[in-house]
């Protein structure tokens, strides 16, 4: 709730680890005043919105103020905010009434919890690598995001509430899952039963094995996903299609599908 407070654009920098931010109010459901403020850069993370992603592509276009303790699943303690992040605390204080009135805050938090607490933020939100796709879409088009996507490369990318995320420990694991999900066999299985909402439960219906770095098929799918991301970043659609053909052939081996099975799957996708 209150995205227009947390979502920001960095418009400048100041000494002492501060960034000048402008809050993003366009498209916000709640009327939030447009303002600029100095905020501790430590609390700013790259923000991935649904509009920022597609198959093999995820490029954050904004930042989010994360004054949240993922372990307690509540906002950073008031005392800590006042001492360590006084600029962010002052900025949030301007919106206390709005932040306390959020439906999720009233439902999931106590009145004495920090009023900047966010619902559904925990350690998985800060996982170093993630597979992501849009929550509302006719197709499940997955991509990988990880540290180093933007900025200084030390902070993980934070997907917004319109994105589904699967936390991963390594880049290889994320790219393996991404390749499997984007392959034709998986796409056919998903398309047969989802309507607009490819929620995380799709992974309960696709038998993607646990990633093993010693498995040649797993490694090859991870390599091909990385190559597809590079080609997509260059806008080379023909190269992306060539790589996707390879991914389908390797994915067929993952699920013990014959050449005839794969050909039939592709025909079915074209007819749907």
Secondary structure as GFF3:
##gff-version 3
##sequence-region A 1 272
A	DSSP	alpha_helix	3	6	.	.	.	ID=ss1
A	DSSP	beta_strand	7	14	.	.	.	ID=ss2
A	DSSP	beta_strand	18	23	.	.	.	ID=ss3
A	DSSP	beta_strand	36	40	.	.	.	ID=ss4
A	DSSP	three_ten_helix	41	43	.	.	.	ID=ss5
A	DSSP	beta_strand	44	48	.	.	.	ID=ss6
A	DSSP	three_ten_helix	50	52	.	.	.	ID=ss7
A	DSSP	beta_strand	53	54	.	.	.	ID=ss8
A	DSSP	beta_strand	57	58	.	.	.	ID=ss9
A	DSSP	beta_strand	62	65	.	.	.	ID=ss10
A	DSSP	beta_strand	68	69	.	.	.	ID=ss11
A	DSSP	beta_strand	74	75	.	.	.	ID=ss12
A	DSSP	alpha_helix	78	84	.	.	.	ID=ss13
A	DSSP	alpha_helix	86	93	.	.	.	ID=ss14
A	DSSP	alpha_helix	96	100	.	.	.	ID=ss15
A	DSSP	alpha_helix	103	108	.	.	.	ID=ss16
A	DSSP	three_ten_helix	123	126	.	.	.	ID=ss17
A	DSSP	beta_strand	129	134	.	.	.	ID=ss18
A	DSSP	beta_strand	143	146	.	.	.	ID=ss19
A	DSSP	beta_strand	158	159	.	.	.	ID=ss20
A	DSSP	beta_strand	163	168	.	.	.	ID=ss21
A	DSSP	alpha_helix	171	182	.	.	.	ID=ss22
A	DSSP	alpha_helix	184	191	.	.	.	ID=ss23
A	DSSP	three_ten_helix	200	204	.	.	.	ID=ss24
A	DSSP	alpha_helix	216	234	.	.	.	ID=ss25
A	DSSP	alpha_helix	237	254	.	.	.	ID=ss26
A	DSSP	alpha_helix	259	271	.	.	.	ID=ss27
###
